[in-house]
Amino acid sequence: MTGQSADWLLDGEANSEATQPSPQHIPLFLTPVPAGAPTPGDDHVETWFSCQNVIPHPENSFACRVTGDSMIGAGIEAGDILIVEKREAQEEDIAIVSINSELTVKRIRSINGVTYLYPENERYKATAVSEEDSLTVWGVVIHSIKPH
């Protein structure tokens, strides 16, 4: 094997993708995700986070920083970077959600057909999602990275 693409073998044109694997990167968004009261969010990218060999589906993932303390019982603290896979949340998943256009990170629970956003800190109460609320699940937290 030459490590070159079929194009290179045919016409001498090197294909950088065939000769050198490119690292996968996911966006690290500038707007922190509150682990307290939800706040408005945006989609400005702060930088790109390399995830080669770490994240199962980097093409479907993003990273965000946490503010607040409502998820400390789950080991998620202010300043942590969360790796989030864009998919629907299942029961008991910790997810990044937008409720009425405000972002938050919470555990998803369903009780008697009602969806609740649960904090992991006794100082905060669960939020019941009503039919009038606009709820969007941005994805499920798959990793929490602590700063040093």
N, C-alpha and C positions, 0 to 999 in steps of 0.2 A: 504494500500500500504506500502511496506517495504522500498522503495527507492533503492532496489537492482535489479540487472538484472536477467533475466531468468536463465542465467548460474549459478549465485550465488544460486538461488533457487534449481537448479538441482544438482550442485556439490560443492557448498560452495566457488567457485572462485569469488571473488569480481571483478566487472567491474567498474573501476574508472569513465568511461564515464557516466554510468547510475547513479552513486551516487553523482557525483559532476560535474556541468557544467564547461567546460573549457572555459576561455575567448578567444575571437577571437583576433588575432593579424595580422597586415599587415606589410610588410617591409617598413622601412624608409631608402631610399637610400642615400648613402654617397655623391654622386655627386649632387650639387645644380642644379636647373633648371633655366637658365637665363631668366629674364624678360627684356632682352635687346638683344644684338647680340647673336645668337645661338653659342654654344660651344660643342665640343665633349663630349659625356656622357659615363658612364659605368654602370654596374649593381651591384656594391658592396653595401651590406647592412650595414648601420651604426648601426641600432638597430631594434627592433620590436615594433610597435606602437599598443597599446591595443585599440580595437574599439568595445567592447561588448556593445550592445544596442545603438550604435551611427550610424553605417554605414550599409545601407541596404544590401549590398552584399560584405562583407569583404573578401570572398574567391576570389573575382574578383577585389580587390582594392589594392592600394599601397599609400604610402605617400612620399613626397619629399619636400625639402626646396627650397625657392626662392632666387635668387640673382638678382640684377638689379632693374630698376624702370619703365619698359615699361608698366606695368599693374596697376599702381597706381590708375588710373581712375576707375578700377573695384574693388578697395579696396585690391588689392594684392600687398604686399610690400616685400622688401628684408627682409629675416629672417622668413617670414611666412612659415608654413607647409601646403602644399596642400594635401587634400585627393582626390585621383583620382580613378574613376571607369573605369576599362578596358572595353571600348565599343567604337563603332564608334561615331564620333562627328556629331551632327546635326548643321544646320544653327544657328549661333549666340552662339553656345557653346564655353566655354573657355576650351581649350584642351592642353594637353602635347603632343607635336609633335616632330618628328625628321625630319628635312629637310636636305638632303644630309649629313646624319649621325651626325647632330648637334641638340641638344635638345633646345627647347624653350617652353614657355607657351604663347599662343596667343588666341584671339577670331577667330573663323572660319567663314568666309563669302564667299559666291559664287556670283559673278557678271558676267552675260552673259556667264555662263559656265566655268568661271575661278575661282579657289579657291584662296582666299587671307588669309593671316595670319595677323590679325589686332592687333596692340598694343592699349593700353588704356592710352596713354600719347602722347600729341601733339608733343613732341620732336622726336618721332620716326615715320617712314613711314611704311605703309602696305607692305607686301611682296607678290607678285604674284607668285603662284606656277606654273611653266611651265611643259610641258610634259617631259622635260629633267631632272627635279628635282626628287629626290627620297624622297617621303613624307610618313611617317608612323605615324599614330595616336596611341599614347600609351594609351590614355584614356581621359575622360572628368572630369574636376575639379568639385567636388560636395561639398567640404568644404574648407574654408581657415581658418587656426588657427593662431591667433596672439600670438607671445611670450610676456611675461610680464616681 
